[in-house]
Amino acid sequence: MFRILYQESAHSIGGSVFSLLQLVKGLDGARFKPFVLFRYDLPVRAEYEAAGIPTATFASIGEAGSTEESLPVIRPARPPGYKETGLYRSLWSARKYMAHERGQARSLSRWIKGEGFDLVHANNSIIANIPVIAAAKRAGLPALSHQRGFFRFTPVQRFLTRHAERYICVSNALARHCADEGLPPEKLTVIYNGVDTSVLRPAQRGAGDERLVVGSFGRLEEIKGLDSFLEAARIVLDKRGDVRFVIAGSGPQEASLRGMAVRLGLEEENVEFLGFRCDAASLIARCDIVALTSVWPEALPRSGLEALACGVPLVASRCGGNIEVVEDGVNGILYEPGNAPALAEAVLKLTEDTALRERFGKESRLRAEKLFAADRHISAVEQLYAEMLTRQKGVQ
């Protein structure tokens, strides 16, 4: 049996945390024994431990070189222009490594050796994974980095993570981006995230559901493009009153979005903010349409995959991994990012055509089963582990 160390660097609960939970729960227990190390003490740890997955935090293992137990302050999504220059970013990443990450790597490597792990799986972008990848190298273990977002890498970051043996990219769009950013193409492997299609299934609408429901699910932040969602809601509601819009999630943009809804004259009975919901998947199943409205590329929105499994038609912006979730005209409609009138037009087209919604919904379910089933995802990751461990054994 091989012991796998997973590092989770996320500072908030999002799709990557639940994708990792699904993976570690589904591993072949006769071959792999997972352990998850959280950088921050997220409430979701309880779900891991309830599933029998042991966890720890950087602070709790003592020698991880981190005394930061509180969550970081979320800074504006768009930093000042000078901070976007290549020189500034390279100097910043070098200073960060020398001041903090090098020490973390040393202490983490001692802990990793003492625990007897066989492989390190870092669950986030290389930007967050530098200490654990360096620690794996010091400990003589193979490491992989799970790329789950579109990030720009500095030469310093690429150099410091050169010892990662493989990178998992959750979409082809992300793999192309990572190659463009200088990661070695031969180390990039595309493995789609998976959803449990045996649990997530189409739901029957109740007799009392007179209004059609259009849903948005995810963290409320600028990249999600929810201002265009609200603008589209205003356009749709001006033309028909039998549609209800729901927004499930929390985040830094929540207050501004609520204020925008008021300014647009959107009443709560027509546009409802549900906040963070643990039952988001069941809410998705009861939607007639799910919207993916990101204005910046996302790797592979988990809410989109859950909508597929639930047999829900989608309307999605044409960027990032959205185009791998939605095949335009087959299981949904694509539109240009940020174009609220085009989003409204797509929603109206689906609300006015029951047969089209039903056809798109069936195609969504078939797409989930074909490309995004959890067992396919887990099997592909296990195969990659086996290749890496076999190569490591041969080297030794």
MOZIHU-V148783 format. One line per field, one symbol per residue. ss: DSSP state (H for helix, E for strand, C for the rest). phi: phi as a letter, one per 30 degrees, with the letter a starting at -180 (. if undefined). Layout:
ss = ???
phi = ???
//
This chain:
ss = CEEEEEEECCCCCCHHHHHHHHHHHHCCCCCEEEEEEECCCCCCHHHHHHCCCEEEECCCCCCCCCCCCCCCCCCCCCCCHHHHCHHHHHHHHHHHHHHHHHHHHHHHHHHHHHHCCCEEEECCCHHHHHHHHHHHHHHCCEEEEEECCCCCCCHHHHHHCCCCCEEEECCHHHHHHHHHCCCCHHHEEECCCCECCCCCCCCCCCCCCCCEEEEEECCCCHHHCHHHHHHHHHHHHHHCCCEEEEEECCCCCHHHHHHHHHHCCCCCCCEEEEECCCCHHHHHHCCCEEEECCCCCCCCCHHHHHHHHCCCEEEEECCCCHHHHCCECCCEEEECCCCHHHHHHHHHHHHCCHHHHHHHHHHHHHHHHHHCEHHHHHHHHHHHHHHHHHHHHHHC
phi = .ccccccccecbdbddddddeddddcddddcbcdbcccdbddededdddddicdbacedddicdibcdcddddddedcdeeddcdddedddddddddddbdddddddddddddddidcacccdbeeedcedddddddddicdbbccdbadbccdedddddcddddbbccdaddddddddddjddedccbdbddbbdddcdbecdddddddcdcccbbkddbeddidddddddedddddcaccbbcbbckbldceddddddddddiddddcbcccidbdcedddedcddbcccceccdcdaeddddddeddicdbbbddahdedcdcceicblbcbdeiddddddddddeddcbdddddddddddddddddcbdeddddddddddeedddddddddd
//
